[in-house]
Structures are given as structure tokens and as C-alpha cells.
């Protein structure tokens, strides 16, 4: 009797220990996943706030103060200044997917009044709020009072919930706030974008959770072989079902030259244009062939580093789909080892991040270029001066070209004609430059040219070439209104004792 009781108790005790291990692992995994995802959410929130603030500051630096000061609520809707500012705001909304509405606020009779906005923007993402709605937001007055930029939390108004980046615009003296630039973001879209960025982190947490529960199954070594095999097959089936539901391509492959696939999820077709069975066993194509050639060795080196250190793999690179389209992807994975500690396979997931890369490039372009001419802006040119101020670029010549009489043209014919003159001058100067020369528009009709490895004589020849080009343009142009006259000065740094400022 005692023998039978002992035999009956042992399996029940083993089940209890297994149940306790499963519950403990689930709780620990959930806790760690929660901490990790909370950290990731806060990180992406900080990044999104920083990007929104930097974008607003970049746009403010591109706006010309002389175009802002004359704007008032009444009587200037069709003025050249208002049109130019609204063109700038409209262009901003049309080329940036995240900004829904851009506007300029001024204080008039103790009230906030929108004097220019992007309401004419023609893009699917643009859903501008009404002027009257923005004018009632109390937070808009804060930059006038403090003179500081800010990014608001989501504010509910009758026209919707909006997050705003507000940047003060100072007068030419830099002492008084004359207006405020506002960029509105839909709070719903803001949260949706954050969740999109969270997808890789959620998948990592889910993937580690699956691996944790698989480890529990491997700890039950006292079970019979058939039961263990059945459990393993069930785990494989569950994993296949799990990976078939996630975006992107989940995989298991060998660590060989071709990354020979043993399992590929259904998301492979949407990501690469190839069906899953085309990659399994290198049937029609290898994954190594899908990776763009310039990244293949980099991917392999990074994988080798991760496997040697026993770390998870995370990297971004470019692939080429079956149709020839190029996509940016992020790959998350890790090595799978047998009971002896030898590498068996590699498992992971590959996700499409092309849209995120596109937005990154849009923001980078806005930070470095002037809206009107498309040339580098003052901020970028100052950075380039610092970069080129080293002996390997000496002699370093710097030329400054200033359009004569631009203010007269603006006053007599309007800012549109003045802008036309600026753009045409920019194209004529650009056509005279060699590779390696850097041209920027620093505002007020002034252009700066950085000439690395160019001595004084060569700089003088460039000056003469620009003058000849403009004179030829003026002779060929019958309309005297568009005649261009510029003043050019240049200097050369040849020794360390000379400074860029001098």
C-alpha cells in the first residue's frame, strides 16, 4: 500500500513543481517585459518630443523676420509677406507627414490672432484646425510671456485633441517676441506613431517570453522521450502560429554562408516579394542574396560578434525585393544552442522600417537646407566652416556674394520678385562651382561659398567666372527687371595663425 502511494505522489509533486516554475517564470517574464516596454515607451516619447521641438526650431530659423513683422490680422491676407510665409508653412505641412497644421500667432488687442497658416496645404495627412480654434488655446500666450519654446501635452478643444510645438519669433534686434510659430500634431496620430516604434520592442519581449517558456519545457528531462518529443512538436506548432500572425518575417535558419532557412513565416511575401517556400532550403533564392550587396559582409560580421559574445542581434540594413524595390529593415534575433552549448540554429524577425527612415531623412533635410533656394542654410554652413578648418583643407578660401539692391526690388516690386531674383542668382552661382565646393544661402540676399584646397588665385578666377556668367545672363535677358548685380568678396586661410573670423 505504501509503495503504491509513493508512486502516486511523485508524479503529482513533479507536476506541482512544474506548475510553480511556469507561474514563477511567467510572472518574472511579465515583470521584466513591463519594465523594458515602459523604458522603451518613455525613450520613444522623449525622442518624439525632441524631434518635434528641433523641427519647430529649424523652421523658425528659416523664417525671415522682415516677413513676419508686417503681418496683422486684417488687411494683409493677400500681402506678399503673408503669401510668402503661408507658402513656407504650406510647404512644411506637405513634405512632413507628422505635422498637421502650421501657423503664425501675433498678439493684437490682448488676444491671440492667427495671421498666417497652412490651411491651403493639399496633402492627405493635412487636417488643419480652424483658426478660431487655435486662437482660443490659452497655452499659445505662454511663449509671448516667457520668450521660451515649449512642447505641450495633448490639449482638448472643440476641433480635436492636439499637441503643439510653440517657438517664439523675435524681432531683428533679438530682444522682443513679435510672433509665435506653432506646429500642431494630432495626439491620436502621435500615439499611433509611438506604438509603431514600439513594435520591435514588443516583439522582442514576446519573443523572449516564448523562449522562456520553451526553456521550461527543456528542464523536464525526467519525462519519457515520446512525451518530450510530443511537447517539442506542440511548441514548434505554437511558435509557427505565433510568428505567422506578426508583421514582417519571422525565421529560423542555419548559420552558414547563405543563411539557409528552415522556417519562414507568411510575412515573408509582403516583405520580400518571395513566398516562404522559395527561401526554405535555398529552393529559389537565398536570404543572403536578398540582402543588398553593400551590407552583406556588415551583417555577417555583426552576427558573428553577437554569437561569439552570446548576445542578441539587432541591426538595420537594406534589402532588395523580388521586384527590385529597396527597403530598409531591422533584424532582431539570437542563436539557439543545444544541451551541450553548441550553436544549433538562428531565430529572429525582420521588420520593414522604410517609412521611419524616410521621415528621418525629411527631418535631416529640413535642418540643413534653406526653403527658398534649396541650398544649405546658415546653421549648416557654420558647421562646415568648423569641419574644414583643418590643415588637410588648407588653403581654404571663403567667398561671400551679396545681391545689390535686393531691398529696392522687394520694396518696388514685391517680395515675390525679390525671391525670384534670389533663386535665379543661386542657380547661376551654383553652375560655376566645382565638385567639393559648398554653397549656402545665409539670408538677406547673401550667399557663402566654402572653397577647400583653393588658393587666392583660384578664388579670384572663380569670382571672375561668376561675374562673367551673370553678365552673360543679363545680356541675354531682355527684361531689365530681372537684371542681376552682385558684389563678391573673398579671402584665403593658409596658416594656423589665421582665423576663419578674421
N, C-alpha and C positions, 0 to 999 in steps of 0.2 A: 504493500500500500504506500509506504513512504517513498519507494523508488518511483512509483507512478506519479506521485505528487511532485517530486523533484523534477522529473522530466517535463511535467506540465507547466511548472513555474518558470523554467529557464527561458522558453520562447517568449512568454509574456513579459519577463524582465527585459529581454533584448528589445522587444517592441517598445516598451516604455522608454528605454534609453534612446532608441532611435527617434521616438516622437519628441523627447526632450531636446535632443540635438537639433532636430529640424526646427522646432519652435524657437530655440535659442538663436540658431543661425538666421532664421527669418527676421527676428527682432533686431539682431545686430546689423544685418544687411540693410533693413529698412531704416534704422537709425543713421548708419553711415551714408546711405544714399540720400536721406533727407538733408543731412549736413552738407554733403557735396553739392546737391542741387540748389540748396539755399545759397551757398557760396557762389555757385555759378550764376544764379539769377541776379544776385547783388553785383557781381562783376559786370555782367552784360548791361545791367541798368546804369552803372557808372559809366561804362563805355558809351552807351547811347546818349546819356546826358552830356558827356564831354564832346561827342561828335556834333550834337545839336548846337551846343554853345560855340564851338570852334567854327562851325559853318556860319552862324549868325555874325560872329566877329569878322570872318573873312568877307562876307557880303558887305558889312558896314564899312570895311576898309576900302572897298571898291566903289562905293557911292561918293560922288563929288559934292562937297559941302555947298559949293556955289549953286548946285541944282536943288538943294534941299531948302535953303534959307528962304527963297521967294515963294514957296508953296503956302497957300492958305486954303481954307475950306471952300470959299466961294470965289468964283471968278478966275480960277487958274486951272480948271479941269482940262482945258484944251491948250494950255501954255506949253511951250517947248520943254520947260523944265519938268512939268508934270508928265508929259508924254515920255520923256527920256527915262525918268525914274520908274514909271509904270512899265516901260519896256524891259528895264532891268529886272524888276520884280517878277514880271510875267515870264521872262526867260528862265529865271531861277526856278520857278514852280514847274516849268515844262521839262527841265533837264534833271530835276531831282525828284525821285519817286516819293520820298518821305514827306516833303513839305507840301501841305495842302493849301496854304494861304500865306501871302506875304503882304505887309502893309507898312505905311509910314504914319505915325501919330504925331500931332502937334497940340499944344495947349492953346485954347482960344476961349477967352471969357470964362476961365476957370473950368472948362470942360475939355475932355479928350476928343479930338476930332481926327478921323482918318482922311488924310489929304492925298494919298496915292496908294494903290493896291494892285493885286494881281488878278482882279476879277475877270479879266478877259482871257486868262490862260485857257488854252484849248488842249487839255490832255485828260486822259481817263482818270488819273489819280487826283486831279484838282477838284476839290469840293469846297469852295471858299465860303466862309461865313459871311453874313451880311455886315456892311459897315456899321449899321446901328447896333448890331450885337457886339462887335468888338469895342465900340466906343463906350459901352456900359460896363466893361470889365474893370473893376476898381484896381486890379493889380497893375494895369497899364501906367498908372501915375507914379509908381514906385521909382523907376529909373530917372524920372524928372527930379524927384526929391533927393535920391541918393547919388545919382551920377554913376551907378554901377550896373553891370549886366546881370541878368538872372534868368534862370530856367524855372518855370512854375510847375507845380503839381497839376494834376488834371482838375480843371475848373468847369463846373456845370453851368451852362447858360441855356436859354430857350432854344438856341440854334445848335446845341450839342455839347459834348464834353471835349475840351481842347487843352493841350499842353502848349505853352508858349515860351519861345526864346526871345527875350527882350534886350535890346542893346541900345544905349544912349548914343545919339549923334551930336557931336559938339560943333560949335561954330569955328570959323577959320582961326580964331585966336586960341582955341582949345580950352577955353575957360567955362563957357556956358553951354548947357544942353539945349539944343534948338528943336530936337525931334527925337523920336524913338523908332527904331526898326523892330518890327515884330514878325516872327515866323511861327505859324500855327501848325501843330501836329495833331491829328486825330488820336485821342487817348486809346480808342479801341485798336487802331492800327499800330500804335506804339506798342501796346501789349502783345498784339499778334506777332510783330517783328521780334520781340523778345522771346516769345515761345518758339519761333522758328530757329533762333540762335541756340535755344536750349535743346533742340532735337538731338544733336550729337551727344550732349551730356546725359540726356535721359536714356539714350540707347546704351551709353557706357554703363550707367547704373543698372539698367535692366540686364545687360549682357553679363555684368559681374554677378548679379543675382542668380541668373541661370547657372553660371559656373559654380557659384557657391552651393547650390542645391545638387548639382552634378557631383561635387566633391563629397557630399553626404552619402550619396549612393555608393561611391567608391570605398567609403570607410566600412561598409558592411561586408567584410571579407569572409565571414563565417557562414554566409548564406550559400546554398547549393549553387553549382555552376549554372544550371538551367535557369534558376530564379534570377541570378545576377545577369545572365545574358538577356532574359526577357525584360528585366528592368532597364538594361542599357538600350535595347531596341526601342522601348517606350520613351526613354529620354531623348533618343535621336529623333523619333517621330514628333515629339512635342517641340523640340528645337526647330525642326523643319517648318512646322506650322507657325511657330512664333516668328521666325525670320521671314516667312512668306508674306507676313502682314505689315512689315515695317517698310518705310520708304528707302530707296537706294538698293544696293546689292549686298546681301549677306553671303558669306562664303566660308568654305573650308578647303584648304589647298596644301600641297606639298611644298617644302622649302627647297625648290630646285630652280633651274635656270628659267623655266617657263612659268613658274607658279602654277603648276598643273592642278586644275580644280577637281575636287572630289564632290563638292556640294556647292550649288549656286542657287540663290533664291529667285523668285519670279521677277523681282525688281530689276534684274539684270537687263531685261529687254528695254525698259524705259530709259535706263541709264546709258547703255552702250549701243543699243540697236541690234544686239545679238541675242538670240534665245539662249536660255540657260544650258540646254543640251549641247549647244555649239562650243561651249567652253569646257564642259566636263570631259576630262581625259584628253584635252587638247584636240577635240574632234575636228573642228573647223578653224579655230583661231585660239591663240594662247593669250592669257591676260597680259603677259609681257609685251606682246605686240600691240595691245590696246593702249598701254602707257605711251605717251608721247616720247620720241627718242631722246630728247634732251634731258628727260627726267628719269630714265630707266636706271642708270647707274646710281643716281642720288637716292632713289627709292630702295635699291638693293643695299647700299651702304648703310642707310638708316635702319633698315630691318636687321641687318647683321649686328649693328650696335645694340639695338634693343634686345635681341635674342642672347647676345653674349652677357649683357648685364641682367637678363631676366626681367626686363621691364616691358610695360605695354608700349605698343607702337601707335604713334599719332603723327600724321604728316599731310601736307597739302601738295598736290601736283596736278598736272594736266593730262587728260586722256583724249584720244581721238575715236569718235564713234564710227559705226559702220558706214554712215552717210558722209563721213569726213568732217563732221562738226567737232569743234574743240570745246571741251568742258573742263572746268576746274572742279576737283573733288577733294574731299577729306577722307582719309582712311584711318580707321581705328581697329586695332587688332592685338593679338598676343599669341605666343607659342603655346601649344598643347603638348604636355610631356607624359610619358608612360610611367609606370610604377618604379622603374629604375632611374628615372630622371633624364632619359634621353628624349630629344625633340621628336615628336611624332608627326604633328601637323601644325598648321597655322589657321586660326579662325579670326574673322573680323567682319567689318561692314564698311562699304564705300558709299559716300553720300555726295550728291550734287550740290556744290556751293557757288555755282556760276553767278547767280543773282547777287550774292553777297560781295563777290569780287567786283562785279560791275559797279555797285554802289560805292565801294572803297575807291575805285578809280575816279568816279564822278566827283567825290569829295576832294580827292587829291588834286584834280584838275582845277576846281574852283579856288582852292587855296593858293595856287601858284600862277594863275592867269588873270589878265585883265578882261572884263566882259566886252568892252567896246572893240578892242583891236585883236584880241586873242593872243597877244604877246604876254611874256612873263610880266608879273606885277612888281611893284616896288619891294615887297617883302621877299620875293624870291631872288630879286637882283642883289639885295643886301646879303643874302646867304651865299650867293655865287661869288660875290666880292671876297668874302672870308675864305671860301674854298680855293679861290685862285691866288690868294696872297701867299704863295709859297715859291721857293726858288725854281722848282721844275716848270713853272709857268712864266717866269721872267725871261725877257722883258714883257711886262704886262701893260698894255695900253688901254685907256678908257676914253671913250668919245661920248660927248653929250650933244644931241641935236635938238634945237628948240625951234618950233614953228613961229615965224614972225607974224605979228598982227592977228593972232588967233582970237584974242578978246574982241578986237574990232569986228571980225567976221561974226562972232557969236552975237554981239550987240546989234549989228546991222542986219544980218540975215537969219539969225536964229541959231540955236544950238545944234539943230539937225545938220545945217550946212557946216558948222564947225566940226561936228563929229565926222561928217563925210571927208573933210579935209584931213583930219587926224588919221582915219583909216587908210586913205589913199597914200599919205606920206609914209605910213608904216609899211605898206606893200612895196613902195619904191625903195626904201632903205633896206628892207629885207632882201630884195633882189640883188643888192650889191654885196652881200656878205658871203664869206666862205664858210665851209664846214668848220665847226669848232668855235665860231664867233657866237656871242649870246646877245640877243636884242630884247630890250624890255621897254615898256611904256610906264613912266613913273608919274603921269598925270600932268595936267596943265599944258598940254602940247609938247611935253619934253620926253625925249627918248634917250636911253642909255645903252651904249654898246660896249661889251667887255671883249677885249682882244688878247687872249693869252698867246704867249710866244710871238709877239708882234712888236717890232721896234718902232721908233719915232718916224722913220722914213716910210715904213709900210702903212702906218696910221695916217700919215699925210696923203699917201696915194689913195687910201680908202676915202678920205674926206673929199679929194678931188673927184673921185669916181661918183660919189653920192651927189655932189654939186652938178656934175655933167648930166647924170641921169635925170635930175629934177628939171634942169634947163631944157633937156630934150622933151620931157613931158609937157612943159609949159609951151614950147614952140608948137607941139602937135595938138594942143588943146585950144580950140578957138574961143571957148568961154572964159573970159578973163576972171570971172568969179572964182574959178577953180585953180587959178594960178597959185603955185606953192613957192614960198620963200622960207628958207630955214637958215639958222645960224649954227655953226658947228665948231666945237672946241674939243681939243684932245690933249692928253698928257700921258707920259710913259714912266712906269716904275722899273728901274734896272738894278737897284741895290737895296739891301735890307734896311739901310738907314732912311730910305724914303718911305713915306706912309701913304696909304690909299687916300686918307682925308686930305693931305696936302696936295 
